[in-house]
Amino acid sequence: MKDLRIVFMGTPDFAVTILKHLVENDYNVVGVITASDKPAGRGRKLNESAVKKYATSVNLPILQPTNLKNEDFNKELENLKADLQIVVAFRMLPKVVWQMPKYGTFNLHASLLPEYRGAAPIHWAIINGETKTGVTTFFIDDKIDTGEIILQEEIDILDTETVGTLHDKLMHLGASLVAKTVDLISTKNVKTTKQPDLEKKSASKLNPENCRIDWTDSLDNIYNKIRGLNPFPAAWTIIKNNDEEVSSKIYAIKKEEEEHDFTAGKIIATKKELKVAVHKGFIIIDEIKLSGKKKMDVKSLLNGYTFSSEAKML
């Protein structure tokens, strides 16, 4: 069963946990495909992907193609003689690549497909106030996240969950689901389920526009958005304080339901607390990052920063 030759494709930390689980449980990983090294930081030093760093540490063969249709890359991939390919947080594969192994190529996606197809499923599940999500393995076809489902596992989303905590839970859940999927494929016990064409909720890419906080929205929607973007890439806003406008990222928060007469976005600051008025309540900010400053807890901010009585979030 563990003799099946596996090529693993992935890039970020999320993928490392799955690859590590396969290696440590003696699955036969014969090669790793990951993103090219990219210049990063002030010195523009080449930065290796998390998957490359791990694969190097356990002496796995690594390929880093810039073009997945490149003939030389396809020959190198063929030479690995994979029976099965596994994709976790990589990129869309051309047909010539996903059709190559005799048992096909499957993907791990961090949602309960067909819900939340796309780039940011963990974020959008929280932003949209879902109470459940999960992980899905499915065979890749020529569209994004539409192939036949192999296995799914569900998990609750807590009311205090952030994208950081949910990401880690789904990562570990995904590692065991990938191993179960390999076992089913290797023993020829796979039964797949066709996905319905209907897509209700998408997980489109995050950008500055859809990460900005709208303080006129409802209390729950604002609360969900901020925790669904904490700690990465973080929800942001503009603080207007006297004549100064400062771009700021908001991290840890709490919510407080309360009727009041303040306008949406008004900042109420004491020596120990910073809260923002919204419809039928307040968002209490525990962690914040002002542009050009480090992330800090609110008590540290209030020690050195004074809000005027007219201060507001735009």
C-alpha positions in Angstrom: 0.0 0.0 0.0 2.8 2.4 0.9 4.6 1.5 -2.4 2.6 3.9 -4.5 5.0 6.5 -6.0 3.7 10.0 -5.0 4.7 13.4 -6.4 3.6 16.2 -4.0 2.9 19.7 -5.2 2.6 22.7 -2.9 4.1 25.9 -1.6 3.1 27.4 1.8 3.2 26.2 5.4 -0.3 24.7 5.0 1.1 22.3 2.5 4.2 21.4 4.6 2.1 19.9 7.3 0.4 17.5 4.8 3.8 16.6 3.2 5.4 16.0 6.6 2.5 13.7 7.6 3.0 11.6 4.4 6.8 11.4 4.9 6.6 10.6 8.6 4.1 7.9 8.0 6.3 6.2 5.3 4.3 7.1 2.2 6.6 6.8 -0.8 7.1 10.5 -1.8 9.4 10.4 -4.8 9.5 14.1 -5.7 8.2 17.6 -4.7 7.1 20.4 -7.1 7.0 23.9 -5.6 7.2 27.6 -6.5 10.4 29.2 -7.7 12.6 31.0 -5.2 11.5 34.7 -5.0 13.4 37.8 -4.0 12.1 39.1 -0.6 12.9 41.8 1.9 15.2 44.8 1.6 18.2 42.9 0.5 16.1 41.1 -2.2 17.5 37.8 -1.0 16.1 34.8 -2.7 13.4 33.3 -0.5 12.6 29.5 -0.7 9.0 28.3 -0.3 8.1 26.6 3.0 7.6 23.3 1.1 11.1 23.6 -0.5 12.7 24.2 2.9 11.1 21.1 4.4 11.7 18.9 1.3 15.4 19.9 1.4 15.6 18.9 5.1 14.4 15.4 4.3 16.4 15.0 1.0 13.4 14.8 -1.4 14.0 15.6 -5.1 12.7 19.1 -5.9 11.5 20.6 -9.1 10.7 24.4 -9.4 9.2 25.0 -12.8 8.2 28.6 -13.9 6.1 27.1 -16.7 4.2 23.9 -16.1 3.8 23.3 -19.8 7.5 23.4 -20.4 8.7 20.2 -22.2 11.9 19.8 -20.1 9.9 20.1 -16.9 7.3 17.5 -18.2 10.2 15.1 -19.0 11.6 15.5 -15.6 8.2 14.9 -14.1 7.7 11.8 -16.2 11.1 10.5 -15.0 9.8 10.5 -11.4 7.4 7.8 -12.6 4.6 8.9 -10.2 1.6 6.6 -9.7 -0.3 9.5 -8.0 0.1 13.3 -7.7 -1.1 15.3 -4.7 -1.7 19.0 -4.9 -2.1 21.3 -1.8 -2.1 25.1 -2.1 -0.2 25.2 -5.4 -1.5 26.5 -8.7 -3.8 25.4 -11.6 -2.2 22.5 -13.5 -2.3 22.0 -17.2 -4.0 18.8 -18.4 -0.6 17.3 -19.5 0.5 17.4 -15.9 -2.6 16.3 -14.0 -3.3 13.4 -16.4 0.2 12.0 -16.2 0.0 9.5 -13.3 -2.0 6.3 -13.8 -4.0 7.0 -10.6 -4.5 10.7 -11.5 -4.0 13.8 -9.4 -6.0 14.9 -6.4 -6.2 18.2 -4.6 -6.9 19.0 -0.9 -9.1 22.1 -0.6 -9.9 23.8 2.7 -13.7 24.0 2.4 -16.7 21.7 2.0 -16.9 21.8 -1.8 -18.8 22.9 -3.8 -18.9 25.8 -1.4 -16.0 28.2 -1.4 -14.2 27.3 -4.5 -11.2 29.6 -5.1 -8.2 31.2 -3.5 -9.3 32.1 0.1 -11.8 29.6 1.4 -10.8 29.7 5.1 -11.1 33.5 5.2 -14.5 33.7 3.5 -16.1 31.0 5.6 -15.4 33.2 8.7 -16.2 36.5 7.0 -19.6 35.1 5.9 -20.4 34.0 9.4 -20.4 30.2 8.7 -20.7 27.9 11.7 -19.2 24.9 9.8 -16.5 24.3 7.2 -14.1 21.4 6.5 -11.6 19.9 4.0 -12.2 18.1 0.8 -10.1 15.8 -1.4 -11.1 15.7 -5.1 -9.7 14.5 -8.4 -8.5 17.5 -10.5 -10.2 18.3 -13.8 -9.8 21.2 -16.2 -11.6 23.7 -14.1 -10.8 25.2 -10.6 -12.0 23.1 -7.7 -14.8 21.3 -9.6 -13.5 17.7 -9.9 -15.2 14.6 -8.4 -15.1 14.5 -4.6 -13.3 11.7 -2.9 -13.6 12.5 0.8 -14.8 15.3 3.1 -14.4 16.0 6.8 -16.4 18.7 8.6 -15.4 20.9 11.5 -17.2 23.6 13.6 -16.2 27.2 13.4 -16.2 28.8 16.8 -17.7 32.3 17.4 -14.2 33.4 18.5 -12.3 31.7 15.6 -9.8 33.7 13.6 -8.4 32.7 10.2 -5.2 31.9 12.0 -6.7 29.3 14.4 -9.0 27.8 11.7 -6.2 27.5 9.2 -4.2 25.4 11.7 -7.1 23.1 12.5 -7.9 22.5 8.8 -4.2 21.9 8.1 -4.1 19.0 10.6 -7.5 17.7 9.6 -6.3 17.9 5.9 -3.2 15.9 6.7 -5.1 12.9 7.9 -7.7 13.2 5.1 -4.9 13.2 2.5 -3.5 10.0 4.0 -6.9 8.3 4.1 -7.4 9.3 0.4 -4.1 7.8 -0.6 -5.0 4.6 1.2 -8.4 4.4 -0.7 -6.7 5.0 -4.0 -3.9 2.5 -3.4 -6.4 -0.3 -2.4 -8.7 0.7 -5.3 -11.6 1.4 -3.0 -12.3 4.9 -4.2 -15.9 6.0 -4.8 -16.2 9.6 -6.0 -19.2 12.0 -5.9 -19.8 14.4 -8.8 -20.0 18.0 -7.7 -23.2 19.9 -8.6 -22.6 22.7 -11.1 -24.2 25.2 -8.7 -21.8 27.4 -6.8 -23.5 29.3 -4.0 -20.5 31.0 -2.3 -17.1 31.7 -3.8 -13.8 32.3 -2.1 -12.4 35.0 -4.4 -9.0 36.5 -4.0 -8.5 39.0 -1.2 -7.5 42.5 -2.1 -7.3 45.9 -0.3 -10.8 46.8 -1.4 -12.5 43.7 0.1 -10.3 43.8 3.2 -11.4 47.4 4.2 -13.8 47.7 7.1 -17.2 49.3 6.4 -18.2 50.7 9.8 -21.8 51.3 8.6 -22.3 47.5 8.3 -23.9 45.4 11.1 -22.1 44.6 14.3 -21.9 40.8 13.4 -20.7 41.5 9.8 -17.9 43.7 11.0 -16.9 41.3 13.8 -16.8 38.4 11.3 -14.8 40.3 8.8 -12.1 41.4 11.2 -11.6 37.9 12.7 -11.8 36.3 9.2 -8.8 38.4 8.2 -6.8 38.1 11.5 -3.8 37.7 11.4 -3.4 37.7 7.6 -3.8 39.8 5.6 -5.7 41.8 8.3 -8.7 44.1 8.0 -7.8 47.7 7.6 -9.3 51.2 8.1 -8.4 54.8 8.2 -8.3 56.6 11.6 -9.2 60.3 11.3 -7.8 62.0 14.4 -7.9 65.8 14.2 -6.3 66.7 10.8 -4.4 63.4 10.7 -5.5 60.4 8.7 -3.6 57.1 9.5 -4.1 53.8 7.7 -4.4 51.0 10.4 -4.8 47.3 10.6 -7.1 45.8 13.2 -6.4 42.4 14.7 -7.8 41.0 18.0 -11.3 42.3 18.8 -14.4 41.7 20.9 -18.0 42.7 20.2 -20.5 44.3 22.5 -24.2 44.6 21.7 -25.7 47.9 23.0 -28.1 50.5 21.8 -26.5 54.0 21.5 -26.7 57.3 19.7 -23.2 57.5 18.4 -22.6 57.7 14.6 -21.0 54.6 13.0 -17.2 54.8 13.2 -17.0 57.1 16.2 -14.0 56.2 18.4 -14.5 56.1 22.2 -11.1 55.9 23.9 -10.3 55.7 27.6 -6.9 55.1 29.2 -7.5 51.3 29.0 -10.0 50.7 26.2 -10.6 51.6 22.6 -13.9 50.9 21.0 -15.7 51.9 17.8 -19.4 52.6 17.6 -21.3 50.5 15.0 -25.0 49.9 14.5 -26.5 48.5 17.7 -23.1 48.0 19.4 -19.4 48.4 19.7 -16.3 46.8 18.3 -13.7 46.6 21.2 -10.2 46.6 19.7 -7.5 44.6 21.6 -4.7 44.7 18.9 -3.9 47.2 16.3 -1.1 48.3 13.9 -0.8 51.9 12.8 0.9 52.5 9.5 4.7 52.6 10.0 4.4 51.1 13.5 4.6 47.6 15.0 1.5 45.7 15.9 0.7 46.4 19.5 -1.9 45.8 22.2 -4.3 48.7 22.7 -3.1 49.5 26.2 0.4 50.2 24.7 -1.1 52.3 22.0 -3.2 54.4 24.5 -0.1 55.1 26.6 1.5 57.1 23.7 -1.4 58.1 21.4 -4.2 60.5 22.2 -7.5 60.4 20.4 -9.5 63.6 20.1 -13.2 63.7 21.1 -14.0 63.9 17.3 -11.8 60.9 16.3 -13.4 58.3 14.0 -12.8 55.4 11.8 -13.4 56.0 8.1 
